């Protein structure tokens, strides 16, 4: 992993010459959290390997896929930078107020 003067993070895929560029350390960290969470759900739902059981190449590929999903969510307006309704990955969640209607 290397930083560029523009604050980008470049990560080389293990065993290859392919390099993926994250726009910032924050984007890298968000995609890592999303990729790990997605793999845990896959493990729980269909007994696929856990994040720790994946190879370095599988983890890198998963993280790049997570990055594209987060970028698409940002572009579609599904994430917010400074919104109090933000979830743990920056995804906007609906706030629901549940009240007792019985008197």
C-alpha atoms as a printed R data frame, in Angstrom:
    type eleno elety resid chain resno       x       y       z
1   ATOM     1    CA   UNK     A     1   0.000   0.000   0.000
2   ATOM     2    CA   UNK     A     2   1.332   3.423  -0.917
3   ATOM     3    CA   UNK     A     3   0.093   6.985  -0.644
4   ATOM     4    CA   UNK     A     4   0.129   9.507  -3.470
5   ATOM     5    CA   UNK     A     5   0.585  13.274  -3.077
6   ATOM     6    CA   UNK     A     6  -3.167  13.668  -3.702
7   ATOM     7    CA   UNK     A     7  -3.951  11.478  -0.671
8   ATOM     8    CA   UNK     A     8  -4.919   8.451  -2.753
9   ATOM     9    CA   UNK     A     9  -4.101   4.970  -1.502
10  ATOM    10    CA   UNK     A    10  -2.691   2.501  -4.025
11  ATOM    11    CA   UNK     A    11  -2.834  -1.202  -3.226
12  ATOM    12    CA   UNK     A    12  -1.167  -3.857  -5.351
13  ATOM    13    CA   UNK     A    13  -2.978  -7.165  -5.655
14  ATOM    14    CA   UNK     A    14  -0.968 -10.006  -4.108
15  ATOM    15    CA   UNK     A    15   1.158 -11.814  -6.681
16  ATOM    16    CA   UNK     A    16   0.252  -9.497  -9.564
17  ATOM    17    CA   UNK     A    17   1.075  -6.151 -11.112
18  ATOM    18    CA   UNK     A    18  -2.524  -4.932 -10.811
19  ATOM    19    CA   UNK     A    19  -2.898  -1.843  -8.621
20  ATOM    20    CA   UNK     A    20  -6.203  -0.454  -7.346
21  ATOM    21    CA   UNK     A    21  -6.461   3.185  -6.269
22  ATOM    22    CA   UNK     A    22  -8.669   4.292  -3.368
23  ATOM    23    CA   UNK     A    23  -9.473   7.998  -3.253
24  ATOM    24    CA   UNK     A    24  -8.444   8.257   0.413
25  ATOM    25    CA   UNK     A    25  -7.555   6.306   3.524
26  ATOM    26    CA   UNK     A    26 -11.173   6.754   4.647
27  ATOM    27    CA   UNK     A    27 -12.485   5.109   1.463
28  ATOM    28    CA   UNK     A    28 -10.026   2.232   1.923
29  ATOM    29    CA   UNK     A    29 -11.152   1.749   5.528
30  ATOM    30    CA   UNK     A    30 -14.893   1.921   4.665
31  ATOM    31    CA   UNK     A    31 -14.527  -0.662   1.916
32  ATOM    32    CA   UNK     A    32 -12.587  -2.975   4.197
33  ATOM    33    CA   UNK     A    33 -15.366  -2.814   6.808
34  ATOM    34    CA   UNK     A    34 -18.019  -3.458   4.160
35  ATOM    35    CA   UNK     A    35 -16.117  -6.375   2.611
36  ATOM    36    CA   UNK     A    36 -15.564  -7.995   6.016
37  ATOM    37    CA   UNK     A    37 -19.232  -7.575   6.979
38  ATOM    38    CA   UNK     A    38 -20.437  -8.942   3.638
39  ATOM    39    CA   UNK     A    39 -18.186 -11.991   3.962
40  ATOM    40    CA   UNK     A    40 -19.445 -12.645   7.502
41  ATOM    41    CA   UNK     A    41 -23.041 -12.583   6.219
42  ATOM    42    CA   UNK     A    42 -22.081 -14.991   3.415
43  ATOM    43    CA   UNK     A    43 -20.444 -17.272   5.973
44  ATOM    44    CA   UNK     A    44 -23.485 -17.240   8.245
45  ATOM    45    CA   UNK     A    45 -25.967 -17.712   5.387
46  ATOM    46    CA   UNK     A    46 -24.254 -20.273   3.228
47  ATOM    47    CA   UNK     A    47 -21.207 -21.493   5.135
48  ATOM    48    CA   UNK     A    48 -18.720 -19.786   2.841
49  ATOM    49    CA   UNK     A    49 -15.296 -19.061   4.374
50  ATOM    50    CA   UNK     A    50 -14.923 -16.316   6.947
51  ATOM    51    CA   UNK     A    51 -12.904 -13.201   6.081
52  ATOM    52    CA   UNK     A    52  -9.886 -14.654   7.876
53  ATOM    53    CA   UNK     A    53 -10.168 -17.900   5.880
54  ATOM    54    CA   UNK     A    54 -10.007 -16.109   2.509
55  ATOM    55    CA   UNK     A    55  -6.700 -15.863   0.666
56  ATOM    56    CA   UNK     A    56  -5.001 -12.475   0.348
57  ATOM    57    CA   UNK     A    57  -6.126 -12.336  -3.286
58  ATOM    58    CA   UNK     A    58  -9.755 -13.158  -2.391
59  ATOM    59    CA   UNK     A    59  -9.746 -10.445   0.299
60  ATOM    60    CA   UNK     A    60  -8.295  -7.877  -2.125
61  ATOM    61    CA   UNK     A    61 -10.858  -8.762  -4.794
62  ATOM    62    CA   UNK     A    62 -13.697  -8.576  -2.255
63  ATOM    63    CA   UNK     A    63 -12.523  -5.209  -1.010
64  ATOM    64    CA   UNK     A    64 -12.368  -3.771  -4.532
65  ATOM    65    CA   UNK     A    65 -15.927  -5.008  -5.187
66  ATOM    66    CA   UNK     A    66 -17.033  -3.362  -1.931
67  ATOM    67    CA   UNK     A    67 -15.371  -0.131  -3.059
68  ATOM    68    CA   UNK     A    68 -17.363  -0.092  -6.304
69  ATOM    69    CA   UNK     A    69 -20.601  -0.742  -4.370
70  ATOM    70    CA   UNK     A    70 -19.854   2.116  -1.964
71  ATOM    71    CA   UNK     A    71 -19.001   4.461  -4.825
72  ATOM    72    CA   UNK     A    72 -22.285   3.516  -6.530
73  ATOM    73    CA   UNK     A    73 -24.193   4.105  -3.278
74  ATOM    74    CA   UNK     A    74 -22.537   7.526  -2.940
75  ATOM    75    CA   UNK     A    75 -23.408   8.441  -6.527
76  ATOM    76    CA   UNK     A    76 -27.007   7.265  -6.053
77  ATOM    77    CA   UNK     A    77 -27.360   9.460  -2.962
78  ATOM    78    CA   UNK     A    78 -27.667   6.540  -0.558
79  ATOM    79    CA   UNK     A    79 -24.855   7.724   1.691
80  ATOM    80    CA   UNK     A    80 -24.384  10.973   3.553
81  ATOM    81    CA   UNK     A    81 -21.234  12.587   4.856
82  ATOM    82    CA   UNK     A    82 -22.609  14.585   7.781
83  ATOM    83    CA   UNK     A    83 -26.055  13.110   8.343
84  ATOM    84    CA   UNK     A    84 -27.137  12.073  11.828
85  ATOM    85    CA   UNK     A    85 -29.131   9.187  10.335
86  ATOM    86    CA   UNK     A    86 -25.945   7.573   9.076
87  ATOM    87    CA   UNK     A    87 -25.391   3.878   9.681
88  ATOM    88    CA   UNK     A    88 -21.990   2.337  10.524
89  ATOM    89    CA   UNK     A    89 -20.854   2.338   6.856
90  ATOM    90    CA   UNK     A    90 -22.218   5.759   6.025
91  ATOM    91    CA   UNK     A    91 -25.434   4.321   4.608
92  ATOM    92    CA   UNK     A    92 -28.466   6.468   5.302
93  ATOM    93    CA   UNK     A    93 -31.036   4.667   7.401
94  ATOM    94    CA   UNK     A    94 -34.641   5.612   7.992
95  ATOM    95    CA   UNK     A    95 -35.482   6.837  11.444
96  ATOM    96    CA   UNK     A    96 -38.682   5.342  12.817
97  ATOM    97    CA   UNK     A    97 -40.434   6.585  15.922
98  ATOM    98    CA   UNK     A    98 -42.493   3.907  17.627
99  ATOM    99    CA   UNK     A    99 -44.980   5.152  20.181
100 ATOM   100    CA   UNK     A   100 -47.417   3.388  22.410
101 ATOM   101    CA   UNK     A   101 -50.836   4.045  20.881
102 ATOM   102    CA   UNK     A   102 -52.793   2.496  23.722
103 ATOM   103    CA   UNK     A   103 -54.116   4.973  26.275
